[in-house]
Amino acid sequence: MEKIEYSGTVYLLDHKYPEPLLNHSLKKLQQLGIKKEDITITDSPENPKIGNVVVEVFPYHMEIARVRTIRNESFICGSIMTVELKTDAVGKYID
């Protein structure tokens, strides 16, 4: 699995998904070379900077993107990669 180059804060967007999904997402980000202490879980990043990594979590995948532009307190990201989140037959997340 390739590593993600980043500096500063990595924002993991939480849209009130279950804790097992967020925990598995954190684990996957660490496998991609992101330190746990650099990850901030939030519903909306405050003051993101150009170059920050933003991770949008969905039930079966994560969209990882980098902030390209900031306009009027909104940010526009360019996609870096999509990571599949696999589950077993009963819905437990696996590697």
Phi, psi and omega in degrees: 000133181286157180265150178260127174275134181204164170217147180080210186276142171251123183264122175258111184281122181253113177256041178063040174281163181297152182303320179301324178293315179295319179297318179293322178296317177300317179299316179296320179296322178294324176295335178272005175095012179265128180286140182301323181289346178270354183265129175245122177270124184207160174272340178203119181297137175264126178053054176294154180244154177302130181102342177297149176266135178237130182243120177258124184260136174234166184303330185235006175197166175238137173258119181252127185220165178241137180293124180259320187217147175234126179222124175048051178066013174246155179234150178243131183245152171251136184292138174260310180194165173243133180243124178285138175251110186268149176233158175274188184297335180261003177095008178278135182289136180231166179279000000 
